[in-house]
């Protein structure tokens, strides 16, 4: 039986929401092994005038706990 754990994290990017999600996975993978999936819970952005200056994601990362 596999045991799956979920952690919720936030990340950002100046490029896109996809890049913010990728940044989250890259950073999480430094300390979390066996990442299996992500669920993007929320997307937000910072706007300055007419331009989006920062993309933000709040996501859940699922990973398998190995005994």
JOMO-V651180 format. One record per run of one state. SS is the DSSP state (2 for helix, 1 for strand, 0 for the rest). FROM is the first residue (numbers start at 1). LEN is the number of residues. Records with the same first field share a line. If there is no record, write none. Layout:
# JOMO-V651180
SS=FROM-LEN + FROM-LEN
This chain:
# JOMO-V651180
0=1-2 + 14-3 + 29-6 + 49-2 + 66-2
1=3-11 + 35-14 + 51-15
2=17-12
